[in-house]
Amino acid sequence: MTIREYIDSRDESIRPRLNAVYDTIRAAIPEAEERLSWGMPTFWKGRNLIHFAPAKAHIGLYPGAEAVEFFAPLLTEYKTSKGAIQLPNNRELPLGLIAEIARWSWERNRK
């Protein structure tokens, strides 16, 4: 299953948001390999760089603990945990921030 097929298999009401997250990450790190890992859309380069998936009230963005720690000053409006960021469905998606996190994850893995 491709990431687009994954998104198309989700509830119609969340698809536009999932597509926005997918398109944003794909544009930010077009060199990354796309796959499903842990049952989630994943961008990969030698390891999982960033995942995303829908939940009942949010989209989970999973860039890993280092990214969440690095971007903590910009994530104060969001619920976070060790390696996850919850993007509430009742708020506009922070697409610029998502792109920045994706690029940071890509660059961090290049070293």
C-alpha positions in Angstrom: 0.0 0.0 0.0 1.3 3.5 -0.9 0.8 6.5 1.3 -1.8 7.8 -1.0 -3.7 4.5 -0.8 -3.4 4.7 3.0 -4.9 8.2 3.0 -7.6 7.2 0.6 -8.6 4.4 3.0 -9.2 6.8 5.9 -12.4 8.6 6.7 -13.3 11.1 4.1 -13.5 13.9 6.6 -9.8 13.6 7.6 -8.4 13.0 4.1 -7.8 16.7 3.2 -5.7 17.2 6.3 -3.8 14.0 5.8 -3.1 15.0 2.2 -1.9 18.4 3.3 0.5 16.8 5.8 1.7 14.3 3.2 2.2 16.9 0.5 4.0 19.2 2.9 6.5 16.6 4.0 7.0 15.2 0.5 7.8 18.7 -0.8 10.1 19.4 2.1 12.1 16.2 1.7 11.5 14.8 -1.8 14.6 12.6 -1.7 13.1 10.5 1.2 11.8 7.1 0.5 8.1 6.7 1.2 6.8 3.6 3.0 4.4 2.4 5.6 6.1 1.6 8.9 4.4 0.8 12.2 1.1 1.1 10.2 1.7 4.8 9.5 2.8 6.8 6.5 6.6 7.2 6.9 9.4 9.1 5.2 12.6 7.1 5.4 16.3 7.5 4.8 18.3 4.7 6.4 15.9 5.0 9.3 12.4 6.3 9.9 12.6 10.1 9.7 9.0 11.2 10.3 5.6 9.4 10.5 2.1 10.8 10.6 -1.3 9.2 11.3 -4.9 10.2 12.2 -6.4 9.8 15.6 -9.9 10.7 16.8 -9.3 14.3 17.6 -5.9 15.0 16.0 -3.2 14.0 13.5 -0.2 12.6 15.2 3.2 13.7 13.8 6.0 11.5 14.9 9.5 13.0 14.1 11.2 11.4 17.1 12.3 12.6 20.5 15.2 14.7 19.3 13.0 16.7 17.0 10.3 17.3 19.6 13.0 18.5 22.0 14.7 20.7 19.4 11.4 22.3 18.3 9.9 22.5 21.8 9.9 26.4 21.8 7.7 26.3 18.7 5.4 23.5 20.0 4.1 25.1 23.1 0.6 25.3 21.6 0.5 21.6 21.0 0.4 18.5 23.1 3.6 16.6 22.8 5.2 13.5 24.2 8.6 11.9 23.9 8.5 11.7 20.1 5.1 12.8 19.1 3.2 16.0 18.3 -0.6 16.2 18.3 -2.1 18.5 15.7 -5.7 19.1 16.7 -8.3 18.6 14.0 -10.1 21.7 15.1 -7.1 24.0 14.3 -5.3 25.0 11.2 -2.4 22.8 10.4 1.0 24.4 10.9 2.3 23.4 7.5 5.4 25.6 7.6 6.4 24.1 10.9 5.8 20.6 9.6 8.0 21.3 6.7 10.7 22.7 8.9 10.6 19.6 11.2 10.8 17.3 8.2 13.8 19.2 6.7 15.5 19.1 10.1 14.9 15.4 10.4 16.4 14.9 6.9 19.4 17.0 7.6 20.0 15.4 11.0 20.1 12.0 9.3 22.6 13.1 6.6 25.3 13.5 9.2 
